Amino acid sequence: MPVQRTIQLRLAVSRSAIAVIESTPLPGSNLNRDEVPTPVQSATAHDFETTNALNVTDLLNRRLRGVHLNEIQGNPVQPDLNYRGYTASPLLGTPQGVSIYMDGVRLNQPFGDVVSWDLIPRIAIAEMVFMPGSNPLFGLNTLGGALSIHTKSGRTQPGTALQLSGGSFGRKLADLEHGGSAVNGLHWYLAGNLFFEDGWRESSPSNVRQLFTKIGRQGEKTAINLTMSYANNALNGNGLGEQRDLARRYNSIYTKPDINTNRSPFLNLTASHAASSRLNFSGNVYYRKISNTAFNGDSNEASLDQAVYQPSASDIRALTAAGYSGFPLSGANAANTPFPFWRCIAQVLQKDEPAEKCNGLINRAGTGQHNYGSSAQLSYFADRHQLTAGAAFDRANVDFQQMSQLGYLNPDRSVTGVNAFGDGVTGGFVDGAPYDTRVDVGGRIRTASVYATDQMKIGSAWNVTLAGRYNHTRIDNRDRIVTAAGPGSLTGLHAFGRFNPAAGLTYSPKKTWNLYLSYSEGSRAPTSIELGCADPNEPCKLPNAMAGDPPLHPVVTRSSDAGARGILEANWNWSAGWFRADNRNDILFVAAPQSGYGYFKNFGRTQRQGAEFDLNFRAGRVAAGTGYTFLNATYQSPETVNGESNSEGINHIVAGNRIPLAPQQMLKAYADFDVTSKLVVNAGA
């Protein structure tokens, strides 16, 4: 486990403990923390300042128990965030199980439910609340938890602040923010963030550029805010490395480049109105556009079992006729020609089998998403009831295109492209079938939801919470290459609907501690990419292709939490609890018999259960804390799936097998010391 030490000089410190929790994505349903029947965790802008965390995921990993990161992409701003065995990832095709909201807007993208962490403006975050469990009030994809982010305003963040920092591997950061307000209730906030680094691995530079503004007016009973943000980022993540290369040089890469660009403007208009001391309305309207491009150099697995070194007689004739020279006439092999390319060029000239003789690929992909929607909520406060009801509508238009270009690997691990593509013609054949990796699909995704929750006080010590949400999702895919009647067409219309309930109980015999118990259900509809790659007879090479779409069933999670929490004296906070989540119809990506290919399928049952403990304190200028999580994430159904890395060619899953990449034990600790009002020393592990 890495040990983190930070010494930071800051202009100002904001200490705001979160004692009131918004139990829905929109504001208005305020609950005291000890009335929420789950072990809620939170972080504030002050935590960003004391830890000097790079982004949202970095802070959550440092301070929240049960959270850990996997940098599958090899980039610090593109990690997989994991909590209790569930994931929020920027990687297309990863099963998503954590929902992310910012100011009431769901940030999980329509195409694949992915989360682009680099689009979230770190400098503008005021507070974050992590709600564990399958809380139905946060809608689809809330299987393991929901993260609700609230941004700053000129009322909460007045003044101007500038922070400059740097680090190893060419890392440079700059943050600027300015906020203010007027006596008439008008307020404004502007923030910008720049991040540049060369990366600790070869050829891995990245840059993040974020801009955030908020203009609003706070009246006696009415508040209106308009949020505008923009991000323009280029991220290099050269992925996994080959074991022998890593042993020789740990910062080596396997192939390059692996560049992802994200551009996204975002608008969100929110409003709230207190009609009386008992009745409150809130709502929002939003629009965002997300443009993503990917340019990836890869090895061509179809060439691994082919003779790619020595040009054949027909290859030599084609090269000679085209005016090439310097190619080997005989004797080329893996030992003396580790990076062959002459057969690749010759096969392109002959229009024969370049897809099998070229050892490199350049994959290009582009995704465009127009996402818009609105939500409205009413909260009524009675003497012993707090009733909240709302509705939401989200719609997205999605376009996805992809193409592969053949090429050959160079000694520096880059790929030189040749005039042959995965278009079904110029690439020739692979195992007798035309080499065709094209994808051109458009889609419309629509989700309508209604929800309600009631929090009731019984006596002086009991609180009962009942909640439920109905979601209906409609996915309409249109294949622009293969007609609806054609084999492997992506065209299809799918609809999923489900009501998810929740119930919870808290008991507070004393002000210093309480007990909590909850049960909840959540669901996730299959995404466009999962529906488009669910046929074992038409497998995909993610994210390189999609195929025909047999129906998949939605994932359903039933989760429970139980535990105790409280304070010791004035400065100590503690919590201890047990959790369990049972999934039905998990969607897994499994290997197909063809090397490098696979498809999505429903898996019977999986389970995540365990225990958590947390202890923290603040005394004067010192703050410290520790958290421990035990997690047992297992498959609960037998299954046999293809496994190309297994010598038998298959993997046998039996009930009780552990789910990969879900650590069984996690221990975290941190300590902060305020040397002065502007200097803090922090350590964490």
Protein Blocks (a to p, Z undefined) as FASTA:
>chain_A
ZZdddddddfbdcddddfbdcfbfbghiacdfklpccdcddddfklmmmnopablmlmmm
mmmghiacddfkopaklcccdeehiacdfbehiacfbdcdeehiafbdfehpiacfklpc
fklpmbdcddedjdfknoghilnbccddddddfklmgcjdddddddeehiacdddddddd
dfkopacdddddddddebjaehiaccddddddddddddfkbccdddddddddddddebja
dfklmmmomkbcfbdcdddddddddddddddddfbfkbccdddddddddddddddddddf
klmmpcfkbccfklmmmmmmnopahiafehpafklmmbgcklmmmmmmnopalmlmpcbd
cddddddddddddddddddddfkbccdddddddddddddddddddddddfkopacddddd
fehpmnopaehiacdfbdcdddddddddddddddddehjlbccdddddddddddddddfk
bcfkbghiabdcdddddddddddddddfbfkbccddddddddddddfklmmmmcfklccd
dfkbccddddddddddddddddddddehjlbccdddddddddehiacddddfbghiacdd
ddfbdcdddddddddddehjaccdddddddddddfbdcddddfkbmnlpacddehiaceh
iafbdcdddddddfblmbccdddZZ
